[in-house]
Amino acid sequence: QIDKIQTAAEIARDISSALNLDELLLKAVNLIHERFSFYHASIFLVDPNEKYAVIREATGEAGAQMKRSGHKLAVGSKSIVGFVAGQGEPLVVNDVTKDATHLPNPMLPDTRAEAAIPLKVGDRILGALDVQSTVPYSFSPSDINTLQTLADQLAIAVNNTELFAETQEHLSQHRLLHHITTSAASGTTLEEALNSAVKGLQVTLGGDRV
């Protein structure tokens, strides 16, 4: 257990050094897959409408195929990830052949056990960390505790990258607005001011006519 906790701390440290969301998620699934020797690891994020948990990163060729196809599961659906994304609680299925919640994936034929942990910040469910094993009953309570710690770190990191992106977008919008209004104000005539504003808005909005 001490080794697992140390591994989790190392993964959390490596994750925290990622500079953007894509890099963060890629590092996370690969480190979890490698360090814990899981068959498969993936991260789903809930879409803005909170209707689907959409795969954002996953390991192996199966993961690459699911990303290309835009694999998603309805929030609250009869699937392990769908349940976790809807309820915000971990779900462990230690023998997928005996549990109807497991939704078989033909790209992962060797899955025998699956666990999903919610990514949450407060009451907000951001998504789910999903891990799969080829061995039934392979997820111990200590494994789930460790994965929950990692999921909590991931949720904070995902939330922070979202906030950073929003801040940068707002900053960019304010700079554009300032540039347009300053250019317009520098016109010596009304026609020049309006023409400058129209050109600035057209460049910013990308419309054919302003």
C-alpha atoms as an extended CHARMM CRD file, in Angstrom:
* protein
*
       210  EXT
         1         1  GLN       CA              0.0000000000        0.0000000000        0.0000000000  PROA      1               0.0000000000
         2         2  ILE       CA              2.8620000000        2.3960000000        0.7700000000  PROA      2               0.0000000000
         3         3  ASP       CA              4.2690000000        1.7590000000       -2.7230000000  PROA      3               0.0000000000
         4         4  LYS       CA              0.8730000000        2.5460000000       -4.2470000000  PROA      4               0.0000000000
         5         5  ILE       CA              0.5700000000        5.7700000000       -2.2630000000  PROA      5               0.0000000000
         6         6  GLN       CA              4.0690000000        6.7940000000       -3.3300000000  PROA      6               0.0000000000
         7         7  THR       CA              3.2180000000        5.9610000000       -6.9320000000  PROA      7               0.0000000000
         8         8  ALA       CA              0.0240000000        8.0060000000       -6.6810000000  PROA      8               0.0000000000
         9         9  ALA       CA              2.0090000000       10.9500000000       -5.3120000000  PROA      9               0.0000000000
        10        10  GLU       CA              4.4710000000       10.6910000000       -8.1930000000  PROA      10              0.0000000000
        11        11  ILE       CA              1.6520000000       10.5450000000      -10.7380000000  PROA      11              0.0000000000
        12        12  ALA       CA             -0.0720000000       13.5460000000       -9.1270000000  PROA      12              0.0000000000
        13        13  ARG       CA              3.2050000000       15.4820000000       -9.2620000000  PROA      13              0.0000000000
        14        14  ASP       CA              3.7620000000       14.6220000000      -12.9320000000  PROA      14              0.0000000000
        15        15  ILE       CA              0.1580000000       15.4970000000      -13.7810000000  PROA      15              0.0000000000
        16        16  SER       CA              0.4380000000       18.8660000000      -12.0670000000  PROA      16              0.0000000000
        17        17  SER       CA              3.3960000000       19.8060000000      -14.2910000000  PROA      17              0.0000000000
        18        18  ALA       CA              1.3040000000       19.4880000000      -17.4780000000  PROA      18              0.0000000000
        19        19  LEU       CA              0.7820000000       22.8000000000      -19.2690000000  PROA      19              0.0000000000
        20        20  ASN       CA             -2.5640000000       22.1940000000      -20.9750000000  PROA      20              0.0000000000
        21        21  LEU       CA             -5.5780000000       19.9270000000      -20.6810000000  PROA      21              0.0000000000
        22        22  ASP       CA             -4.6540000000       17.5200000000      -23.4990000000  PROA      22              0.0000000000
        23        23  GLU       CA             -1.1470000000       17.0370000000      -22.1270000000  PROA      23              0.0000000000
        24        24  LEU       CA             -2.5260000000       16.6360000000      -18.6130000000  PROA      24              0.0000000000
        25        25  LEU       CA             -4.9880000000       13.8890000000      -19.5740000000  PROA      25              0.0000000000
        26        26  LEU       CA             -2.4910000000       12.0360000000      -21.7780000000  PROA      26              0.0000000000
        27        27  LYS       CA              0.0690000000       11.9650000000      -18.9800000000  PROA      27              0.0000000000
        28        28  ALA       CA             -2.5520000000       10.8220000000      -16.4890000000  PROA      28              0.0000000000
        29        29  VAL       CA             -3.8910000000        7.7930000000      -18.3890000000  PROA      29              0.0000000000
        30        30  ASN       CA             -0.4500000000        6.6110000000      -19.4770000000  PROA      30              0.0000000000
        31        31  LEU       CA              1.0440000000        6.8760000000      -15.9850000000  PROA      31              0.0000000000
        32        32  ILE       CA             -1.9400000000        5.1350000000      -14.3620000000  PROA      32              0.0000000000
        33        33  HSD       CA             -1.8510000000        2.3990000000      -17.0160000000  PROA      33              0.0000000000
        34        34  GLU       CA              1.9020000000        1.8290000000      -16.6530000000  PROA      34              0.0000000000
        35        35  ARG       CA              2.4160000000        2.2040000000      -12.9140000000  PROA      35              0.0000000000
        36        36  PHE       CA             -0.5730000000        0.0970000000      -11.8730000000  PROA      36              0.0000000000
        37        37  SER       CA             -0.3320000000       -2.3650000000      -14.7990000000  PROA      37              0.0000000000
        38        38  PHE       CA             -3.9860000000       -1.9250000000      -15.7520000000  PROA      38              0.0000000000
        39        39  TYR       CA             -5.2900000000       -3.3690000000      -19.0020000000  PROA      39              0.0000000000
        40        40  HSD       CA             -6.8260000000       -0.0330000000      -19.9440000000  PROA      40              0.0000000000
        41        41  ALA       CA             -7.2600000000        3.4510000000      -18.5210000000  PROA      41              0.0000000000
        42        42  SER       CA             -9.3920000000        6.2860000000      -19.8510000000  PROA      42              0.0000000000
        43        43  ILE       CA            -10.7780000000        9.6540000000      -18.8290000000  PROA      43              0.0000000000
        44        44  PHE       CA            -14.2570000000       10.8470000000      -19.7580000000  PROA      44              0.0000000000
        45        45  LEU       CA            -15.3590000000       14.4610000000      -19.3750000000  PROA      45              0.0000000000
        46        46  VAL       CA            -18.9830000000       15.5650000000      -19.1640000000  PROA      46              0.0000000000
        47        47  ASP       CA            -20.0360000000       17.7970000000      -22.0620000000  PROA      47              0.0000000000
        48        48  PRO       CA            -21.2600000000       21.3810000000      -21.4490000000  PROA      48              0.0000000000
        49        49  ASN       CA            -24.9060000000       20.2630000000      -21.6440000000  PROA      49              0.0000000000
        50        50  GLU       CA            -24.2320000000       17.5490000000      -19.0450000000  PROA      50              0.0000000000
        51        51  LYS       CA            -25.8670000000       14.9170000000      -21.2580000000  PROA      51              0.0000000000
        52        52  TYR       CA            -22.8750000000       12.8010000000      -22.2350000000  PROA      52              0.0000000000
        53        53  ALA       CA            -19.5860000000       11.6360000000      -20.7780000000  PROA      53              0.0000000000
        54        54  VAL       CA            -17.2350000000       11.9590000000      -23.7540000000  PROA      54              0.0000000000
        55        55  ILE       CA            -13.9290000000       10.1220000000      -23.9350000000  PROA      55              0.0000000000
        56        56  ARG       CA            -11.0820000000       12.6410000000      -23.9140000000  PROA      56              0.0000000000
        57        57  GLU       CA             -8.0590000000       10.4190000000      -23.4280000000  PROA      57              0.0000000000
        58        58  ALA       CA             -7.3860000000        6.6810000000      -23.2910000000  PROA      58              0.0000000000
        59        59  THR       CA             -4.5600000000        4.1890000000      -23.5810000000  PROA      59              0.0000000000
        60        60  GLY       CA             -3.5700000000        1.8820000000      -26.4110000000  PROA      60              0.0000000000
        61        61  GLU       CA             -4.9790000000        1.3690000000      -29.8940000000  PROA      61              0.0000000000
        62        62  ALA       CA             -8.4570000000        0.7980000000      -28.4690000000  PROA      62              0.0000000000
        63        63  GLY       CA             -8.2660000000        4.1930000000      -26.8270000000  PROA      63              0.0000000000
        64        64  ALA       CA             -7.1080000000        5.8340000000      -30.0480000000  PROA      64              0.0000000000
        65        65  GLN       CA            -10.0210000000        4.2880000000      -31.9580000000  PROA      65              0.0000000000
        66        66  MET       CA            -12.5490000000        5.4060000000      -29.3550000000  PROA      66              0.0000000000
        67        67  LYS       CA            -11.1710000000        8.9470000000      -29.4710000000  PROA      67              0.0000000000
        68        68  ARG       CA            -11.3680000000        9.0110000000      -33.2700000000  PROA      68              0.0000000000
        69        69  SER       CA            -14.9820000000        7.8350000000      -33.2040000000  PROA      69              0.0000000000
        70        70  GLY       CA            -15.9630000000       10.3340000000      -30.4870000000  PROA      70              0.0000000000
        71        71  HSD       CA            -17.0130000000        7.5490000000      -28.0870000000  PROA      71              0.0000000000
        72        72  LYS       CA            -19.4710000000        8.8070000000      -25.4840000000  PROA      72              0.0000000000
        73        73  LEU       CA            -21.9050000000        7.4420000000      -22.9210000000  PROA      73              0.0000000000
        74        74  ALA       CA            -25.1000000000        9.0980000000      -21.7650000000  PROA      74              0.0000000000
        75        75  VAL       CA            -24.8920000000       10.4910000000      -18.2350000000  PROA      75              0.0000000000
        76        76  GLY       CA            -26.9120000000        8.1760000000      -15.9970000000  PROA      76              0.0000000000
        77        77  SER       CA            -27.0320000000        5.4110000000      -18.6170000000  PROA      77              0.0000000000
        78        78  LYS       CA            -26.7600000000        1.6850000000      -17.9600000000  PROA      78              0.0000000000
        79        79  SER       CA            -22.9800000000        1.6640000000      -18.0640000000  PROA      79              0.0000000000
        80        80  ILE       CA            -20.2930000000        1.9960000000      -15.4280000000  PROA      80              0.0000000000
        81        81  VAL       CA            -19.0600000000        5.3800000000      -16.6590000000  PROA      81              0.0000000000
        82        82  GLY       CA            -22.6170000000        6.6070000000      -17.2700000000  PROA      82              0.0000000000
        83        83  PHE       CA            -23.6020000000        5.6980000000      -13.7090000000  PROA      83              0.0000000000
        84        84  VAL       CA            -20.5570000000        7.3750000000      -12.1660000000  PROA      84              0.0000000000
        85        85  ALA       CA            -20.9680000000       10.5150000000      -14.2990000000  PROA      85              0.0000000000
        86        86  GLY       CA            -24.5830000000       10.7230000000      -13.1820000000  PROA      86              0.0000000000
        87        87  GLN       CA            -24.2950000000        9.8210000000       -9.5090000000  PROA      87              0.0000000000
        88        88  GLY       CA            -20.8270000000       11.1440000000       -8.7010000000  PROA      88              0.0000000000
        89        89  GLU       CA            -19.9590000000        7.9910000000       -6.7780000000  PROA      89              0.0000000000
        90        90  PRO       CA            -17.3070000000        5.3250000000       -7.4890000000  PROA      90              0.0000000000
        91        91  LEU       CA            -18.4790000000        2.0460000000       -8.9660000000  PROA      91              0.0000000000
        92        92  VAL       CA            -16.4440000000       -1.1590000000       -8.9070000000  PROA      92              0.0000000000
        93        93  VAL       CA            -17.4350000000       -4.2510000000      -10.8840000000  PROA      93              0.0000000000
        94        94  ASN       CA            -15.0280000000       -7.0000000000       -9.9160000000  PROA      94              0.0000000000
        95        95  ASP       CA            -16.5160000000       -9.5490000000      -12.3200000000  PROA      95              0.0000000000
        96        96  VAL       CA            -18.0220000000       -8.0340000000      -15.4530000000  PROA      96              0.0000000000
        97        97  THR       CA            -19.5620000000      -11.3630000000      -16.5010000000  PROA      97              0.0000000000
        98        98  LYS       CA            -21.8880000000      -11.2030000000      -13.4990000000  PROA      98              0.0000000000
        99        99  ASP       CA            -22.9450000000       -7.5530000000      -13.5770000000  PROA      99              0.0000000000
       100       100  ALA       CA            -25.3750000000       -5.9900000000      -16.0470000000  PROA      100             0.0000000000
       101       101  THR       CA            -23.9600000000       -2.5050000000      -15.4570000000  PROA      101             0.0000000000
       102       102  HSD       CA            -20.8610000000       -3.3520000000      -17.4570000000  PROA      102             0.0000000000
       103       103  LEU       CA            -21.2540000000       -2.4230000000      -21.1160000000  PROA      103             0.0000000000
       104       104  PRO       CA            -19.0080000000       -4.7820000000      -23.1250000000  PROA      104             0.0000000000
       105       105  ASN       CA            -16.6250000000       -3.0450000000      -25.5060000000  PROA      105             0.0000000000
       106       106  PRO       CA            -15.5310000000       -5.1490000000      -28.4990000000  PROA      106             0.0000000000
       107       107  MET       CA            -12.2700000000       -3.2000000000      -28.6250000000  PROA      107             0.0000000000
       108       108  LEU       CA            -11.4520000000       -4.3500000000      -25.0770000000  PROA      108             0.0000000000
       109       109  PRO       CA            -12.3490000000       -8.0620000000      -25.1880000000  PROA      109             0.0000000000
       110       110  ASP       CA            -10.1310000000       -9.1040000000      -22.2670000000  PROA      110             0.0000000000
       111       111  THR       CA            -11.7590000000       -6.9060000000      -19.6250000000  PROA      111             0.0000000000
       112       112  ARG       CA            -12.7920000000       -8.9330000000      -16.5660000000  PROA      112             0.0000000000
       113       113  ALA       CA            -13.0120000000       -6.1800000000      -13.9480000000  PROA      113             0.0000000000
       114       114  GLU       CA            -13.7480000000       -2.4690000000      -14.2450000000  PROA      114             0.0000000000
       115       115  ALA       CA            -13.7900000000        0.4770000000      -11.8670000000  PROA      115             0.0000000000
       116       116  ALA       CA            -14.7820000000        4.0940000000      -12.4600000000  PROA      116             0.0000000000
       117       117  ILE       CA            -14.0880000000        7.0100000000      -10.1320000000  PROA      117             0.0000000000
       118       118  PRO       CA            -15.8090000000       10.3980000000      -10.4660000000  PROA      118             0.0000000000
       119       119  LEU       CA            -13.8590000000       13.5700000000      -11.1610000000  PROA      119             0.0000000000
       120       120  LYS       CA            -15.5570000000       16.0740000000       -8.8780000000  PROA      120             0.0000000000
       121       121  VAL       CA            -14.9640000000       19.6000000000       -7.6340000000  PROA      121             0.0000000000
       122       122  GLY       CA            -17.4330000000       20.2610000000       -4.8500000000  PROA      122             0.0000000000
       123       123  ASP       CA            -20.7990000000       19.0440000000       -6.1130000000  PROA      123             0.0000000000
       124       124  ARG       CA            -19.8790000000       19.4770000000       -9.7630000000  PROA      124             0.0000000000
       125       125  ILE       CA            -19.1450000000       16.2430000000      -11.6680000000  PROA      125             0.0000000000
       126       126  LEU       CA            -16.5320000000       16.8950000000      -14.3420000000  PROA      126             0.0000000000
       127       127  GLY       CA            -16.2220000000       13.3360000000      -15.6000000000  PROA      127             0.0000000000
       128       128  ALA       CA            -14.8380000000        9.9400000000      -14.6660000000  PROA      128             0.0000000000
       129       129  LEU       CA            -11.5880000000        8.0150000000      -14.4960000000  PROA      129             0.0000000000
       130       130  ASP       CA            -12.1580000000        4.4900000000      -15.8250000000  PROA      130             0.0000000000
       131       131  VAL       CA             -9.7260000000        1.5940000000      -15.3390000000  PROA      131             0.0000000000
       132       132  GLN       CA            -10.0240000000       -2.0000000000      -16.5110000000  PROA      132             0.0000000000
       133       133  SER       CA             -8.2490000000       -5.2330000000      -15.6250000000  PROA      133             0.0000000000
       134       134  THR       CA             -7.9370000000       -8.6580000000      -17.2040000000  PROA      134             0.0000000000
       135       135  VAL       CA             -8.1870000000      -10.2940000000      -13.7570000000  PROA      135             0.0000000000
       136       136  PRO       CA            -11.5230000000      -10.5920000000      -11.8660000000  PROA      136             0.0000000000
       137       137  TYR       CA            -11.5760000000       -9.1470000000       -8.3450000000  PROA      137             0.0000000000
       138       138  SER       CA             -8.3630000000       -7.2470000000       -8.9730000000  PROA      138             0.0000000000
       139       139  PHE       CA             -9.4920000000       -3.9440000000       -7.4120000000  PROA      139             0.0000000000
       140       140  SER       CA             -8.9230000000       -3.8830000000       -3.6730000000  PROA      140             0.0000000000
       141       141  PRO       CA            -10.3160000000       -1.1740000000       -1.3730000000  PROA      141             0.0000000000
       142       142  SER       CA             -6.8180000000        0.3070000000       -1.1680000000  PROA      142             0.0000000000
       143       143  ASP       CA             -6.6680000000        0.4700000000       -4.9880000000  PROA      143             0.0000000000
       144       144  ILE       CA             -9.9510000000        2.3820000000       -5.0620000000  PROA      144             0.0000000000
       145       145  ASN       CA             -8.7650000000        4.7690000000       -2.3440000000  PROA      145             0.0000000000
       146       146  THR       CA             -5.5830000000        5.4470000000       -4.3050000000  PROA      146             0.0000000000
       147       147  LEU       CA             -7.5140000000        5.9570000000       -7.5390000000  PROA      147             0.0000000000
       148       148  GLN       CA             -9.9090000000        8.3010000000       -5.7260000000  PROA      148             0.0000000000
       149       149  THR       CA             -6.9400000000       10.3940000000       -4.5800000000  PROA      149             0.0000000000
       150       150  LEU       CA             -5.7030000000       10.5660000000       -8.1630000000  PROA      150             0.0000000000
       151       151  ALA       CA             -9.1900000000       11.3840000000       -9.4680000000  PROA      151             0.0000000000
       152       152  ASP       CA             -9.4690000000       14.2480000000       -6.9650000000  PROA      152             0.0000000000
       153       153  GLN       CA             -6.1130000000       15.6340000000       -8.1420000000  PROA      153             0.0000000000
       154       154  LEU       CA             -7.1850000000       15.2480000000      -11.7580000000  PROA      154             0.0000000000
       155       155  ALA       CA            -10.4850000000       17.0240000000      -11.1420000000  PROA      155             0.0000000000
       156       156  ILE       CA             -8.7050000000       20.0150000000       -9.6060000000  PROA      156             0.0000000000
       157       157  ALA       CA             -6.2190000000       20.1280000000      -12.4810000000  PROA      157             0.0000000000
       158       158  VAL       CA             -8.9880000000       19.8720000000      -15.1090000000  PROA      158             0.0000000000
       159       159  ASN       CA            -10.9620000000       22.6010000000      -13.3620000000  PROA      159             0.0000000000
       160       160  ASN       CA             -7.8840000000       24.8320000000      -13.1870000000  PROA      160             0.0000000000
       161       161  THR       CA             -7.1280000000       24.4330000000      -16.8900000000  PROA      161             0.0000000000
       162       162  GLU       CA            -10.7510000000       25.3060000000      -17.7060000000  PROA      162             0.0000000000
       163       163  LEU       CA            -10.5820000000       28.4240000000      -15.5350000000  PROA      163             0.0000000000
       164       164  PHE       CA             -7.2560000000       29.4240000000      -17.1010000000  PROA      164             0.0000000000
       165       165  ALA       CA             -8.6810000000       29.0170000000      -20.6210000000  PROA      165             0.0000000000
       166       166  GLU       CA            -11.7340000000       31.1060000000      -19.7000000000  PROA      166             0.0000000000
       167       167  THR       CA             -9.5340000000       33.8170000000      -18.1960000000  PROA      167             0.0000000000
       168       168  GLN       CA             -7.3560000000       33.9260000000      -21.3190000000  PROA      168             0.0000000000
       169       169  GLU       CA            -10.4370000000       34.1320000000      -23.5440000000  PROA      169             0.0000000000
       170       170  HSD       CA            -11.8940000000       36.9940000000      -21.5220000000  PROA      170             0.0000000000
       171       171  LEU       CA             -8.5410000000       38.7780000000      -21.5480000000  PROA      171             0.0000000000
       172       172  SER       CA             -8.3040000000       38.3810000000      -25.3190000000  PROA      172             0.0000000000
       173       173  GLN       CA            -11.8400000000       39.7270000000      -25.7700000000  PROA      173             0.0000000000
       174       174  HSD       CA            -11.0910000000       42.7580000000      -23.6010000000  PROA      174             0.0000000000
       175       175  ARG       CA             -7.8980000000       43.4610000000      -25.5540000000  PROA      175             0.0000000000
       176       176  LEU       CA             -9.7810000000       43.2900000000      -28.8600000000  PROA      176             0.0000000000
       177       177  LEU       CA            -12.5240000000       45.5550000000      -27.5320000000  PROA      177             0.0000000000
       178       178  HSD       CA             -9.9370000000       48.0380000000      -26.2800000000  PROA      178             0.0000000000
       179       179  HSD       CA             -8.1320000000       47.9750000000      -29.6290000000  PROA      179             0.0000000000
       180       180  ILE       CA            -11.3470000000       48.5470000000      -31.6050000000  PROA      180             0.0000000000
       181       181  THR       CA            -12.6070000000       51.3720000000      -29.4000000000  PROA      181             0.0000000000
       182       182  THR       CA             -9.1780000000       53.0320000000      -29.2830000000  PROA      182             0.0000000000
       183       183  SER       CA             -8.8730000000       52.8750000000      -33.0800000000  PROA      183             0.0000000000
       184       184  ALA       CA            -12.3790000000       54.2600000000      -33.4780000000  PROA      184             0.0000000000
       185       185  ALA       CA            -11.7000000000       57.0670000000      -31.0030000000  PROA      185             0.0000000000
       186       186  SER       CA             -8.5720000000       58.1030000000      -32.9000000000  PROA      186             0.0000000000
       187       187  GLY       CA            -10.5700000000       58.9320000000      -36.0300000000  PROA      187             0.0000000000
       188       188  THR       CA            -10.7260000000       62.6180000000      -36.8460000000  PROA      188             0.0000000000
       189       189  THR       CA            -14.1870000000       62.3680000000      -38.3910000000  PROA      189             0.0000000000
       190       190  LEU       CA            -17.3310000000       60.3750000000      -37.6440000000  PROA      190             0.0000000000
       191       191  GLU       CA            -16.8900000000       58.4530000000      -40.9000000000  PROA      191             0.0000000000
       192       192  GLU       CA            -13.3260000000       57.4430000000      -39.9920000000  PROA      192             0.0000000000
       193       193  ALA       CA            -14.3890000000       56.3430000000      -36.4960000000  PROA      193             0.0000000000
       194       194  LEU       CA            -17.2750000000       54.2250000000      -37.7830000000  PROA      194             0.0000000000
       195       195  ASN       CA            -15.1600000000       52.7320000000      -40.5690000000  PROA      195             0.0000000000
       196       196  SER       CA            -12.4290000000       51.7490000000      -38.0880000000  PROA      196             0.0000000000
       197       197  ALA       CA            -14.9700000000       50.1650000000      -35.7280000000  PROA      197             0.0000000000
       198       198  VAL       CA            -16.6120000000       48.2060000000      -38.5600000000  PROA      198             0.0000000000
       199       199  LYS       CA            -13.2560000000       46.8750000000      -39.8160000000  PROA      199             0.0000000000
       200       200  GLY       CA            -12.2220000000       45.8730000000      -36.2960000000  PROA      200             0.0000000000
       201       201  LEU       CA            -15.4970000000       44.0420000000      -35.6800000000  PROA      201             0.0000000000
       202       202  GLN       CA            -15.3310000000       42.3090000000      -39.0490000000  PROA      202             0.0000000000
       203       203  VAL       CA            -11.8370000000       40.9850000000      -38.3180000000  PROA      203             0.0000000000
       204       204  THR       CA            -12.8840000000       39.9130000000      -34.8080000000  PROA      204             0.0000000000
       205       205  LEU       CA            -16.2170000000       38.3180000000      -35.6950000000  PROA      205             0.0000000000
       206       206  GLY       CA            -15.3040000000       37.0140000000      -39.1320000000  PROA      206             0.0000000000
       207       207  GLY       CA            -18.5810000000       38.0940000000      -40.7050000000  PROA      207             0.0000000000
       208       208  ASP       CA            -19.1430000000       39.0560000000      -44.3440000000  PROA      208             0.0000000000
       209       209  ARG       CA            -21.0400000000       42.2010000000      -43.4440000000  PROA      209             0.0000000000
       210       210  VAL       CA            -20.9840000000       44.4380000000      -40.3790000000  PROA      210             0.0000000000
